[in-house]
Amino acid sequence: RCGRGFADAAALARHQKSHQGGKAFECGVCGKVFAWSSHLERHRRVHTGEKPFQCGECGRAFAWSSHLDRHMR
């Protein structure tokens, strides 16, 4: 047990998967494996160069929303 708490059963179930080694989503380019398909999709931007998050002020684009958030501060 890691001691983390969750607001609902679905969130707990998703988290438990990370402890069970259920990593079924593999990157076809580099072989890195992910437990969640959404994490694989996000990772693929490393290889494709896709930058779907664009600043409305200056037009600069980012691969990850967190980088856009940091840019906007």
N, CA, C and O atoms as a Tripos MOL2 file, in Angstrom:
@<TRIPOS>MOLECULE
protein
  292   291    73     0     0
PROTEIN
NO_CHARGES

@<TRIPOS>ATOM
      1 N           0.8350   -1.1980    0.0000 N.3       1 ARG1
      2 CA          0.0000    0.0000    0.0000 C.3       1 ARG1
      3 C           0.8690    1.2470    0.0000 C.2       1 ARG1
      4 O           1.9020    1.3000    0.6680 O.2       1 ARG1
      5 N           0.4530    2.2140   -0.7320 N.am      2 CYS2
      6 CA          1.2160    3.4590   -0.8140 C.3       2 CYS2
      7 C           0.6500    4.5410    0.1000 C.2       2 CYS2
      8 O           1.3020    5.5600    0.3310 O.2       2 CYS2
      9 N          -0.5640    4.3270    0.6240 N.am      3 GLY3
     10 CA         -1.1370    5.2870    1.5440 C.3       3 GLY3
     11 C          -1.9070    6.4380    0.9170 C.2       3 GLY3
     12 O          -2.4010    7.3060    1.6360 O.2       3 GLY3
     13 N          -2.0190    6.4650   -0.3780 N.am      4 ARG4
     14 CA         -2.7620    7.5450   -1.0350 C.3       4 ARG4
     15 C          -4.2590    7.3410   -0.8640 C.2       4 ARG4
     16 O          -4.7360    6.2080   -0.7920 O.2       4 ARG4
     17 N          -4.9930    8.4380   -0.7990 N.am      5 GLY5
     18 CA         -6.4440    8.3850   -0.6840 C.3       5 GLY5
     19 C          -7.1020    8.8870   -1.9570 C.2       5 GLY5
     20 O          -6.5240    9.6950   -2.6850 O.2       5 GLY5
     21 N          -8.3160    8.4070   -2.2270 N.am      6 PHE6
     22 CA         -9.0180    8.7820   -3.4460 C.3       6 PHE6
     23 C         -10.4750    9.0930   -3.1530 C.2       6 PHE6
     24 O         -11.0760    8.5190   -2.2450 O.2       6 PHE6
     25 N         -11.0310   10.0010   -3.9260 N.am      7 ALA7
     26 CA        -12.3960   10.4780   -3.7000 C.3       7 ALA7
     27 C         -13.4560    9.4530   -4.0980 C.2       7 ALA7
     28 O         -14.5630    9.4570   -3.5580 O.2       7 ALA7
     29 N         -13.1190    8.5810   -5.0370 N.am      8 ASP8
     30 CA        -14.1170    7.5970   -5.4690 C.3       8 ASP8
     31 C         -13.4500    6.2910   -5.8750 C.2       8 ASP8
     32 O         -12.2340    6.2210   -6.0540 O.2       8 ASP8
     33 N         -14.2730    5.2610   -6.0140 N.am      9 ALA9
     34 CA        -13.7700    3.9160   -6.3180 C.3       9 ALA9
     35 C         -13.0940    3.8480   -7.6810 C.2       9 ALA9
     36 O         -12.1230    3.1120   -7.8550 O.2       9 ALA9
     37 N         -13.5960    4.6050   -8.6430 N.am     10 ALA10
     38 CA        -13.0030    4.5790   -9.9850 C.3      10 ALA10
     39 C         -11.5770    5.1290   -9.9570 C.2      10 ALA10
     40 O         -10.6830    4.5840  -10.6040 O.2      10 ALA10
     41 N         -11.3720    6.1990   -9.2140 N.am     11 ALA11
     42 CA        -10.0310    6.7760   -9.1060 C.3      11 ALA11
     43 C          -9.0860    5.7990   -8.4100 C.2      11 ALA11
     44 O          -7.9320    5.6570   -8.8160 O.2      11 ALA11
     45 N          -9.5650    5.1310   -7.3720 N.am     12 LEU12
     46 CA         -8.7630    4.1300   -6.6800 C.3      12 LEU12
     47 C          -8.4010    2.9870   -7.6270 C.2      12 LEU12
     48 O          -7.2520    2.5460   -7.6530 O.2      12 LEU12
     49 N          -9.3630    2.5090   -8.3960 N.am     13 ALA13
     50 CA         -9.1130    1.4050   -9.3280 C.3      13 ALA13
     51 C          -8.0640    1.7830  -10.3670 C.2      13 ALA13
     52 O          -7.1940    0.9770  -10.6980 O.2      13 ALA13
     53 N          -8.1460    3.0190  -10.8840 N.am     14 ARG14
     54 CA         -7.1420    3.4690  -11.8570 C.3      14 ARG14
     55 C          -5.7630    3.4940  -11.2200 C.2      14 ARG14
     56 O          -4.7830    3.0700  -11.8330 O.2      14 ARG14
     57 N          -5.6830    3.9870   -9.9990 N.am     15 HIS15
     58 CA         -4.3980    4.0590   -9.3090 C.3      15 HIS15
     59 C          -3.8400    2.6670   -9.0230 C.2      15 HIS15
     60 O          -2.6430    2.4300   -9.1860 O.2      15 HIS15
     61 N          -4.7030    1.7520   -8.5990 N.am     16 GLN16
     62 CA         -4.2480    0.3980   -8.2860 C.3      16 GLN16
     63 C          -3.6240   -0.2780   -9.4930 C.2      16 GLN16
     64 O          -2.7120   -1.0910   -9.3430 O.2      16 GLN16
     65 N          -4.0920    0.0390  -10.6680 N.am     17 LYS17
     66 CA         -3.5380   -0.5430  -11.8860 C.3      17 LYS17
     67 C          -2.0480   -0.2130  -12.0050 C.2      17 LYS17
     68 O          -1.2660   -1.0290  -12.4930 O.2      17 LYS17
     69 N          -1.6590    0.9810  -11.5580 N.am     18 SER18
     70 CA         -0.2590    1.3730  -11.6520 C.3      18 SER18
     71 C           0.6300    0.5200  -10.7510 C.2      18 SER18
     72 O           1.8250    0.3800  -11.0140 O.2      18 SER18
     73 N           0.0590   -0.0510   -9.6920 N.am     19 HIS19
     74 CA          0.8220   -0.9070   -8.7840 C.3      19 HIS19
     75 C           0.8590   -2.3590   -9.2460 C.2      19 HIS19
     76 O           1.6810   -3.1390   -8.7650 O.2      19 HIS19
     77 N          -0.0030   -2.7220  -10.1560 N.am     20 GLN20
     78 CA         -0.1320   -4.1160  -10.5710 C.3      20 GLN20
     79 C           0.7040   -4.4540  -11.7930 C.2      20 GLN20
     80 O           0.6270   -5.5680  -12.3100 O.2      20 GLN20
     81 N           1.4910   -3.5140  -12.2510 N.am     21 GLY21
     82 CA          2.3340   -3.7810  -13.4080 C.3      21 GLY21
     83 C           1.5540   -3.9280  -14.6970 C.2      21 GLY21
     84 O           2.0590   -4.5140  -15.6550 O.2      21 GLY21
     85 N           0.3350   -3.4130  -14.7470 N.am     22 GLY22
     86 CA         -0.5070   -3.5450  -15.9260 C.3      22 GLY22
     87 C          -0.1410   -2.5310  -16.9970 C.2      22 GLY22
     88 O          -0.9220   -1.6300  -17.3010 O.2      22 GLY22
     89 N           1.0320   -2.6770  -17.5590 N.am     23 LYS23
     90 CA          1.4830   -1.7280  -18.5700 C.3      23 LYS23
     91 C           1.3330   -2.3660  -19.9410 C.2      23 LYS23
     92 O           2.1880   -3.1360  -20.3790 O.2      23 LYS23
     93 N           0.2420   -2.0380  -20.6100 N.am     24 ALA24
     94 CA         -0.1070   -2.7300  -21.8470 C.3      24 ALA24
     95 C           0.0280   -1.8570  -23.0860 C.2      24 ALA24
     96 O          -0.2660   -2.3070  -24.1930 O.2      24 ALA24
     97 N           0.4710   -0.6150  -22.9140 N.am     25 PHE25
     98 CA          0.5170    0.3010  -24.0500 C.3      25 PHE25
     99 C           1.9660    0.6540  -24.3570 C.2      25 PHE25
    100 O           2.6150    1.3900  -23.6130 O.2      25 PHE25
    101 N           2.4610    0.1110  -25.4720 N.am     26 GLU26
    102 CA          3.8730    0.2580  -25.8230 C.3      26 GLU26
    103 C           4.0640    1.2030  -27.0020 C.2      26 GLU26
    104 O           3.3260    1.1440  -27.9850 O.2      26 GLU26
    105 N           5.0570    2.0670  -26.8950 N.am     27 CYS27
    106 CA          5.4110    2.9780  -27.9760 C.3      27 CYS27
    107 C           6.0770    2.1860  -29.0920 C.2      27 CYS27
    108 O           7.0550    1.4770  -28.8560 O.2      27 CYS27
    109 N           5.5600    2.3030  -30.2820 N.am     28 GLY28
    110 CA          6.1100    1.5910  -31.4270 C.3      28 GLY28
    111 C           7.4350    2.1480  -31.9090 C.2      28 GLY28
    112 O           8.1060    1.5130  -32.7220 O.2      28 GLY28
    113 N           7.8280    3.3150  -31.4290 N.am     29 VAL29
    114 CA          9.0810    3.9320  -31.8580 C.3      29 VAL29
    115 C          10.2300    3.5520  -30.9300 C.2      29 VAL29
    116 O          11.2790    3.0930  -31.3830 O.2      29 VAL29
    117 N          10.0230    3.7470  -29.6250 N.am     30 CYS30
    118 CA         11.1360    3.5390  -28.6920 C.3      30 CYS30
    119 C          10.9320    2.3690  -27.7370 C.2      30 CYS30
    120 O          11.8600    1.9880  -27.0230 O.2      30 CYS30
    121 N           9.7360    1.7960  -27.7130 N.am     31 GLY31
    122 CA          9.4800    0.6440  -26.8620 C.3      31 GLY31
    123 C           9.0980    0.9640  -25.4310 C.2      31 GLY31
    124 O           8.8540    0.0480  -24.6460 O.2      31 GLY31
    125 N           9.0370    2.2400  -25.0660 N.am     32 LYS32
    126 CA          8.6250    2.5960  -23.7100 C.3      32 LYS32
    127 C           7.1920    2.1320  -23.4930 C.2      32 LYS32
    128 O           6.3620    2.2260  -24.3980 O.2      32 LYS32
    129 N           6.8970    1.6300  -22.2930 N.am     33 VAL33
    130 CA          5.5970    1.0290  -22.0120 C.3      33 VAL33
    131 C           4.8560    1.8540  -20.9600 C.2      33 VAL33
    132 O           5.4520    2.3540  -20.0060 O.2      33 VAL33
    133 N           3.5430    1.9840  -21.1590 N.am     34 PHE34
    134 CA          2.7040    2.7910  -20.2880 C.3      34 PHE34
    135 C           1.5000    2.0030  -19.8100 C.2      34 PHE34
    136 O           1.0070    1.1180  -20.5110 O.2      34 PHE34
    137 N           1.0270    2.3260  -18.6140 N.am     35 ALA35
    138 CA         -0.1620    1.6750  -18.0590 C.3      35 ALA35
    139 C          -1.4330    2.2630  -18.6570 C.2      35 ALA35
    140 O          -2.4780    1.6110  -18.6440 O.2      35 ALA35
    141 N          -1.3630    3.4650  -19.1740 N.am     36 TRP36
    142 CA         -2.5440    4.1690  -19.6660 C.3      36 TRP36
    143 C          -2.3570    4.5800  -21.1140 C.2      36 TRP36
    144 O          -1.2950    5.0780  -21.4890 O.2      36 TRP36
    145 N          -3.3810    4.3750  -21.9290 N.am     37 SER37
    146 CA         -3.3020    4.7520  -23.3410 C.3      37 SER37
    147 C          -3.1140    6.2630  -23.4920 C.2      37 SER37
    148 O          -2.4350    6.7170  -24.4130 O.2      37 SER37
    149 N          -3.7120    7.0350  -22.5910 N.am     38 SER38
    150 CA         -3.5640    8.4910  -22.6710 C.3      38 SER38
    151 C          -2.1230    8.9200  -22.4430 C.2      38 SER38
    152 O          -1.6730    9.9060  -23.0270 O.2      38 SER38
    153 N          -1.3980    8.2000  -21.6100 N.am     39 HIS39
    154 CA          0.0090    8.5260  -21.3750 C.3      39 HIS39
    155 C           0.8520    8.1840  -22.6060 C.2      39 HIS39
    156 O           1.8000    8.8970  -22.9360 O.2      39 HIS39
    157 N           0.5020    7.0960  -23.2740 N.am     40 LEU40
    158 CA          1.1910    6.7560  -24.5220 C.3      40 LEU40
    159 C           0.9330    7.8260  -25.5680 C.2      40 LEU40
    160 O           1.8590    8.2620  -26.2510 O.2      40 LEU40
    161 N          -0.3100    8.2500  -25.6990 N.am     41 GLU41
    162 CA         -0.6430    9.2860  -26.6800 C.3      41 GLU41
    163 C           0.1450   10.5660  -26.4060 C.2      41 GLU41
    164 O           0.6610   11.1950  -27.3300 O.2      41 GLU41
    165 N           0.2320   10.9440  -25.1460 N.am     42 ARG42
    166 CA          0.9950   12.1330  -24.7650 C.3      42 ARG42
    167 C           2.4810   11.9350  -25.0820 C.2      42 ARG42
    168 O           3.1360   12.8490  -25.5820 O.2      42 ARG42
    169 N           3.0080   10.7510  -24.7940 N.am     43 HIS43
    170 CA          4.4160   10.4320  -25.0570 C.3      43 HIS43
    171 C           4.7490   10.5020  -26.5460 C.2      43 HIS43
    172 O           5.8410   10.9360  -26.9120 O.2      43 HIS43
    173 N           3.8440   10.0900  -27.3890 N.am     44 ARG44
    174 CA          4.1100   10.0680  -28.8310 C.3      44 ARG44
    175 C           4.5220   11.4300  -29.3730 C.2      44 ARG44
    176 O           5.1990   11.5090  -30.3990 O.2      44 ARG44
    177 N           4.1230   12.4940  -28.6990 N.am     45 ARG45
    178 CA          4.5060   13.8360  -29.1410 C.3      45 ARG45
    179 C           6.0110   14.0420  -29.1030 C.2      45 ARG45
    180 O           6.5400   14.8950  -29.8160 O.2      45 ARG45
    181 N           6.7030   13.2690  -28.2760 N.am     46 VAL46
    182 CA          8.1690   13.3260  -28.2360 C.3      46 VAL46
    183 C           8.7220   12.9710  -29.6120 C.2      46 VAL46
    184 O           9.6930   13.5720  -30.0700 O.2      46 VAL46
    185 N           8.1070   12.0020  -30.2620 N.am     47 HIS47
    186 CA          8.5900   11.5180  -31.5490 C.3      47 HIS47
    187 C           8.0160   12.2870  -32.7400 C.2      47 HIS47
    188 O           8.6950   12.4670  -33.7500 O.2      47 HIS47
    189 N           6.7690   12.7390  -32.6220 N.am     48 THR48
    190 CA          6.1130   13.3850  -33.7650 C.3      48 THR48
    191 C           6.3770   14.8840  -33.8410 C.2      48 THR48
    192 O           6.2710   15.4940  -34.9050 O.2      48 THR48
    193 N           6.7210   15.4660  -32.6980 N.am     49 GLY49
    194 CA          6.9180   16.9130  -32.6600 C.3      49 GLY49
    195 C           5.6140   17.6920  -32.6130 C.2      49 GLY49
    196 O           5.6210   18.9190  -32.7120 O.2      49 GLY49
    197 N           4.4970   16.9930  -32.4610 N.am     50 GLU50
    198 CA          3.1940   17.6620  -32.3930 C.3      50 GLU50
    199 C           3.1500   18.6010  -31.1950 C.2      50 GLU50
    200 O           3.6010   18.2490  -30.1050 O.2      50 GLU50
    201 N           2.6100   19.7850  -31.3990 N.am     51 LYS51
    202 CA          2.4770   20.7820  -30.3400 C.3      51 LYS51
    203 C           1.0630   21.3640  -30.3890 C.2      51 LYS51
    204 O           0.8380   22.4240  -30.9740 O.2      51 LYS51
    205 N           0.1180   20.6610  -29.7690 N.am     52 PRO52
    206 CA         -1.2910   21.0570  -29.8880 C.3      52 PRO52
    207 C          -1.7420   22.1920  -28.9580 C.2      52 PRO52
    208 O          -2.8780   22.6530  -29.0660 O.2      52 PRO52
    209 N          -0.8850   22.6400  -28.0600 N.am     53 PHE53
    210 CA         -1.2790   23.6720  -27.0960 C.3      53 PHE53
    211 C          -0.6200   24.9920  -27.4690 C.2      53 PHE53
    212 O           0.5920   25.1510  -27.3280 O.2      53 PHE53
    213 N          -1.4240   25.9340  -27.9440 N.am     54 GLN54
    214 CA         -0.8940   27.1870  -28.4740 C.3      54 GLN54
    215 C          -1.2770   28.3790  -27.5980 C.2      54 GLN54
    216 O          -2.4070   28.4840  -27.1210 O.2      54 GLN54
    217 N          -0.3150   29.2660  -27.4000 N.am     55 CYS55
    218 CA         -0.5420   30.4890  -26.6380 C.3      55 CYS55
    219 C          -1.3930   31.4460  -27.4600 C.2      55 CYS55
    220 O          -1.0830   31.7280  -28.6170 O.2      55 CYS55
    221 N          -2.4590   31.9400  -26.8600 N.am     56 GLY56
    222 CA         -3.3390   32.8800  -27.5410 C.3      56 GLY56
    223 C          -2.7400   34.2670  -27.6750 C.2      56 GLY56
    224 O          -3.2190   35.0780  -28.4670 O.2      56 GLY56
    225 N          -1.7030   34.5450  -26.9120 N.am     57 GLU57
    226 CA         -1.0670   35.8700  -26.9370 C.3      57 GLU57
    227 C           0.0210   35.9650  -28.0070 C.2      57 GLU57
    228 O           0.0240   36.8920  -28.8180 O.2      57 GLU57
    229 N           0.9400   35.0030  -28.0020 N.am     58 CYS58
    230 CA          2.1000   35.1080  -28.8950 C.3      58 CYS58
    231 C           2.1360   34.0560  -29.9930 C.2      58 CYS58
    232 O           2.9210   34.1710  -30.9340 O.2      58 CYS58
    233 N           1.2800   33.0150  -29.8830 N.am     59 GLY59
    234 CA          1.2380   31.9860  -30.9080 C.3      59 GLY59
    235 C           2.2110   30.8410  -30.7050 C.2      59 GLY59
    236 O           2.1890   29.8790  -31.4720 O.2      59 GLY59
    237 N           3.0620   30.9160  -29.6980 N.am     60 ARG60
    238 CA          4.0080   29.8300  -29.4440 C.3      60 ARG60
    239 C           3.2430   28.5620  -29.0860 C.2      60 ARG60
    240 O           2.2370   28.6200  -28.3780 O.2      60 ARG60
    241 N           3.7140   27.4250  -29.5690 N.am     61 ALA61
    242 CA          3.0210   26.1620  -29.3450 C.3      61 ALA61
    243 C           3.8500   25.2370  -28.4600 C.2      61 ALA61
    244 O           5.0780   25.3100  -28.4280 O.2      61 ALA61
    245 N           3.1480   24.3700  -27.7480 N.am     62 PHE62
    246 CA          3.7700   23.4700  -26.7890 C.3      62 PHE62
    247 C           3.2040   22.0710  -26.9390 C.2      62 PHE62
    248 O           2.0440   21.8990  -27.3150 O.2      62 PHE62
    249 N           4.0160   21.0800  -26.6480 N.am     63 ALA63
    250 CA          3.5870   19.6910  -26.7290 C.3      63 ALA63
    251 C           2.7280   19.2980  -25.5330 C.2      63 ALA63
    252 O           1.8750   18.4170  -25.6480 O.2      63 ALA63
    253 N           2.9390   19.9350  -24.3960 N.am     64 TRP64
    254 CA          2.2310   19.5820  -23.1760 C.3      64 TRP64
    255 C           1.5290   20.7980  -22.6020 C.2      64 TRP64
    256 O           2.0700   21.9040  -22.6140 O.2      64 TRP64
    257 N           0.3210   20.5870  -22.0970 N.am     65 SER65
    258 CA         -0.4600   21.6920  -21.5420 C.3      65 SER65
    259 C           0.2370   22.3350  -20.3520 C.2      65 SER65
    260 O           0.1080   23.5390  -20.1350 O.2      65 SER65
    261 N           0.9720   21.5460  -19.5840 N.am     66 SER66
    262 CA          1.6780   22.1040  -18.4300 C.3      66 SER66
    263 C           2.7380   23.1160  -18.8610 C.2      66 SER66
    264 O           3.0140   24.0740  -18.1390 O.2      66 SER66
    265 N           3.3260   22.9080  -20.0270 N.am     67 HIS67
    266 CA          4.3200   23.8590  -20.5290 C.3      67 HIS67
    267 C           3.6520   25.1570  -20.9740 C.2      67 HIS67
    268 O           4.2070   26.2400  -20.7920 O.2      67 HIS67
    269 N           2.4690   25.0440  -21.5530 N.am     68 LEU68
    270 CA          1.7180   26.2500  -21.8980 C.3      68 LEU68
    271 C           1.3170   26.9950  -20.6280 C.2      68 LEU68
    272 O           1.4230   28.2200  -20.5620 O.2      68 LEU68
    273 N           0.8600   26.2600  -19.6290 N.am     69 ASP69
    274 CA          0.4760   26.8840  -18.3580 C.3      69 ASP69
    275 C           1.6540   27.6560  -17.7560 C.2      69 ASP69
    276 O           1.4960   28.7870  -17.2960 O.2      69 ASP69
    277 N           2.8220   27.0380  -17.7640 N.am     70 ARG70
    278 CA          4.0250   27.6940  -17.2320 C.3      70 ARG70
    279 C           4.3590   28.9350  -18.0500 C.2      70 ARG70
    280 O           4.7290   29.9670  -17.4910 O.2      70 ARG70
    281 N           4.2330   28.8420  -19.3520 N.am     71 HIS71
    282 CA          4.5020   29.9670  -20.2470 C.3      71 HIS71
    283 C           3.5570   31.1340  -19.9620 C.2      71 HIS71
    284 O           3.9650   32.2930  -20.0260 O.2      71 HIS71
    285 N           2.2990   30.8310  -19.6470 N.am     72 MET72
    286 CA          1.2900   31.8640  -19.4380 C.3      72 MET72
    287 C           1.4720   32.6110  -18.1100 C.2      72 MET72
    288 O           0.9280   33.7020  -17.9390 O.2      72 MET72
    289 N           2.2260   32.0360  -17.1780 N.am     73 ARG73
    290 CA          2.4110   32.6980  -15.8720 C.3      73 ARG73
    291 C           3.3030   33.8920  -15.9620 C.2      73 ARG73
    292 O           3.5550   34.5520  -14.9550 O.2      73 ARG73
@<TRIPOS>BOND
     1     1     2 1
     2     2     3 1
     3     3     4 2
     4     3     5 am
     5     5     6 1
     6     6     7 1
     7     7     8 2
     8     7     9 am
     9     9    10 1
    10    10    11 1
    11    11    12 2
    12    11    13 am
    13    13    14 1
    14    14    15 1
    15    15    16 2
    16    15    17 am
    17    17    18 1
    18    18    19 1
    19    19    20 2
    20    19    21 am
    21    21    22 1
    22    22    23 1
    23    23    24 2
    24    23    25 am
    25    25    26 1
    26    26    27 1
    27    27    28 2
    28    27    29 am
    29    29    30 1
    30    30    31 1
    31    31    32 2
    32    31    33 am
    33    33    34 1
    34    34    35 1
    35    35    36 2
    36    35    37 am
    37    37    38 1
    38    38    39 1
    39    39    40 2
    40    39    41 am
    41    41    42 1
    42    42    43 1
    43    43    44 2
    44    43    45 am
    45    45    46 1
    46    46    47 1
    47    47    48 2
    48    47    49 am
    49    49    50 1
    50    50    51 1
    51    51    52 2
    52    51    53 am
    53    53    54 1
    54    54    55 1
    55    55    56 2
    56    55    57 am
    57    57    58 1
    58    58    59 1
    59    59    60 2
    60    59    61 am
    61    61    62 1
    62    62    63 1
    63    63    64 2
    64    63    65 am
    65    65    66 1
    66    66    67 1
    67    67    68 2
    68    67    69 am
    69    69    70 1
    70    70    71 1
    71    71    72 2
    72    71    73 am
    73    73    74 1
    74    74    75 1
    75    75    76 2
    76    75    77 am
    77    77    78 1
    78    78    79 1
    79    79    80 2
    80    79    81 am
    81    81    82 1
    82    82    83 1
    83    83    84 2
    84    83    85 am
    85    85    86 1
    86    86    87 1
    87    87    88 2
    88    87    89 am
    89    89    90 1
    90    90    91 1
    91    91    92 2
    92    91    93 am
    93    93    94 1
    94    94    95 1
    95    95    96 2
    96    95    97 am
    97    97    98 1
    98    98    99 1
    99    99   100 2
   100    99   101 am
   101   101   102 1
   102   102   103 1
   103   103   104 2
   104   103   105 am
   105   105   106 1
   106   106   107 1
   107   107   108 2
   108   107   109 am
   109   109   110 1
   110   110   111 1
   111   111   112 2
   112   111   113 am
   113   113   114 1
   114   114   115 1
   115   115   116 2
   116   115   117 am
   117   117   118 1
   118   118   119 1
   119   119   120 2
   120   119   121 am
   121   121   122 1
   122   122   123 1
   123   123   124 2
   124   123   125 am
   125   125   126 1
   126   126   127 1
   127   127   128 2
   128   127   129 am
   129   129   130 1
   130   130   131 1
   131   131   132 2
   132   131   133 am
   133   133   134 1
   134   134   135 1
   135   135   136 2
   136   135   137 am
   137   137   138 1
   138   138   139 1
   139   139   140 2
   140   139   141 am
   141   141   142 1
   142   142   143 1
   143   143   144 2
   144   143   145 am
   145   145   146 1
   146   146   147 1
   147   147   148 2
   148   147   149 am
   149   149   150 1
   150   150   151 1
   151   151   152 2
   152   151   153 am
   153   153   154 1
   154   154   155 1
   155   155   156 2
   156   155   157 am
   157   157   158 1
   158   158   159 1
   159   159   160 2
   160   159   161 am
   161   161   162 1
   162   162   163 1
   163   163   164 2
   164   163   165 am
   165   165   166 1
   166   166   167 1
   167   167   168 2
   168   167   169 am
   169   169   170 1
   170   170   171 1
   171   171   172 2
   172   171   173 am
   173   173   174 1
   174   174   175 1
   175   175   176 2
   176   175   177 am
   177   177   178 1
   178   178   179 1
   179   179   180 2
   180   179   181 am
   181   181   182 1
   182   182   183 1
   183   183   184 2
   184   183   185 am
   185   185   186 1
   186   186   187 1
   187   187   188 2
   188   187   189 am
   189   189   190 1
   190   190   191 1
   191   191   192 2
   192   191   193 am
   193   193   194 1
   194   194   195 1
   195   195   196 2
   196   195   197 am
   197   197   198 1
   198   198   199 1
   199   199   200 2
   200   199   201 am
   201   201   202 1
   202   202   203 1
   203   203   204 2
   204   203   205 am
   205   205   206 1
   206   206   207 1
   207   207   208 2
   208   207   209 am
   209   209   210 1
   210   210   211 1
   211   211   212 2
   212   211   213 am
   213   213   214 1
   214   214   215 1
   215   215   216 2
   216   215   217 am
   217   217   218 1
   218   218   219 1
   219   219   220 2
   220   219   221 am
   221   221   222 1
   222   222   223 1
   223   223   224 2
   224   223   225 am
   225   225   226 1
   226   226   227 1
   227   227   228 2
   228   227   229 am
   229   229   230 1
   230   230   231 1
   231   231   232 2
   232   231   233 am
   233   233   234 1
   234   234   235 1
   235   235   236 2
   236   235   237 am
   237   237   238 1
   238   238   239 1
   239   239   240 2
   240   239   241 am
   241   241   242 1
   242   242   243 1
   243   243   244 2
   244   243   245 am
   245   245   246 1
   246   246   247 1
   247   247   248 2
   248   247   249 am
   249   249   250 1
   250   250   251 1
   251   251   252 2
   252   251   253 am
   253   253   254 1
   254   254   255 1
   255   255   256 2
   256   255   257 am
   257   257   258 1
   258   258   259 1
   259   259   260 2
   260   259   261 am
   261   261   262 1
   262   262   263 1
   263   263   264 2
   264   263   265 am
   265   265   266 1
   266   266   267 1
   267   267   268 2
   268   267   269 am
   269   269   270 1
   270   270   271 1
   271   271   272 2
   272   271   273 am
   273   273   274 1
   274   274   275 1
   275   275   276 2
   276   275   277 am
   277   277   278 1
   278   278   279 1
   279   279   280 2
   280   279   281 am
   281   281   282 1
   282   282   283 1
   283   283   284 2
   284   283   285 am
   285   285   286 1
   286   286   287 1
   287   287   288 2
   288   287   289 am
   289   289   290 1
   290   290   291 1
   291   291   292 2
@<TRIPOS>SUBSTRUCTURE
     1 ARG1         2 RESIDUE 1 A ARG
     2 CYS2         6 RESIDUE 1 A CYS
     3 GLY3        10 RESIDUE 1 A GLY
     4 ARG4        14 RESIDUE 1 A ARG
     5 GLY5        18 RESIDUE 1 A GLY
     6 PHE6        22 RESIDUE 1 A PHE
     7 ALA7        26 RESIDUE 1 A ALA
     8 ASP8        30 RESIDUE 1 A ASP
     9 ALA9        34 RESIDUE 1 A ALA
    10 ALA10       38 RESIDUE 1 A ALA
    11 ALA11       42 RESIDUE 1 A ALA
    12 LEU12       46 RESIDUE 1 A LEU
    13 ALA13       50 RESIDUE 1 A ALA
    14 ARG14       54 RESIDUE 1 A ARG
    15 HIS15       58 RESIDUE 1 A HIS
    16 GLN16       62 RESIDUE 1 A GLN
    17 LYS17       66 RESIDUE 1 A LYS
    18 SER18       70 RESIDUE 1 A SER
    19 HIS19       74 RESIDUE 1 A HIS
    20 GLN20       78 RESIDUE 1 A GLN
    21 GLY21       82 RESIDUE 1 A GLY
    22 GLY22       86 RESIDUE 1 A GLY
    23 LYS23       90 RESIDUE 1 A LYS
    24 ALA24       94 RESIDUE 1 A ALA
    25 PHE25       98 RESIDUE 1 A PHE
    26 GLU26      102 RESIDUE 1 A GLU
    27 CYS27      106 RESIDUE 1 A CYS
    28 GLY28      110 RESIDUE 1 A GLY
    29 VAL29      114 RESIDUE 1 A VAL
    30 CYS30      118 RESIDUE 1 A CYS
    31 GLY31      122 RESIDUE 1 A GLY
    32 LYS32      126 RESIDUE 1 A LYS
    33 VAL33      130 RESIDUE 1 A VAL
    34 PHE34      134 RESIDUE 1 A PHE
    35 ALA35      138 RESIDUE 1 A ALA
    36 TRP36      142 RESIDUE 1 A TRP
    37 SER37      146 RESIDUE 1 A SER
    38 SER38      150 RESIDUE 1 A SER
    39 HIS39      154 RESIDUE 1 A HIS
    40 LEU40      158 RESIDUE 1 A LEU
    41 GLU41      162 RESIDUE 1 A GLU
    42 ARG42      166 RESIDUE 1 A ARG
    43 HIS43      170 RESIDUE 1 A HIS
    44 ARG44      174 RESIDUE 1 A ARG
    45 ARG45      178 RESIDUE 1 A ARG
    46 VAL46      182 RESIDUE 1 A VAL
    47 HIS47      186 RESIDUE 1 A HIS
    48 THR48      190 RESIDUE 1 A THR
    49 GLY49      194 RESIDUE 1 A GLY
    50 GLU50      198 RESIDUE 1 A GLU
    51 LYS51      202 RESIDUE 1 A LYS
    52 PRO52      206 RESIDUE 1 A PRO
    53 PHE53      210 RESIDUE 1 A PHE
    54 GLN54      214 RESIDUE 1 A GLN
    55 CYS55      218 RESIDUE 1 A CYS
    56 GLY56      222 RESIDUE 1 A GLY
    57 GLU57      226 RESIDUE 1 A GLU
    58 CYS58      230 RESIDUE 1 A CYS
    59 GLY59      234 RESIDUE 1 A GLY
    60 ARG60      238 RESIDUE 1 A ARG
    61 ALA61      242 RESIDUE 1 A ALA
    62 PHE62      246 RESIDUE 1 A PHE
    63 ALA63      250 RESIDUE 1 A ALA
    64 TRP64      254 RESIDUE 1 A TRP
    65 SER65      258 RESIDUE 1 A SER
    66 SER66      262 RESIDUE 1 A SER
    67 HIS67      266 RESIDUE 1 A HIS
    68 LEU68      270 RESIDUE 1 A LEU
    69 ASP69      274 RESIDUE 1 A ASP
    70 ARG70      278 RESIDUE 1 A ARG
    71 HIS71      282 RESIDUE 1 A HIS
    72 MET72      286 RESIDUE 1 A MET
    73 ARG73      290 RESIDUE 1 A ARG
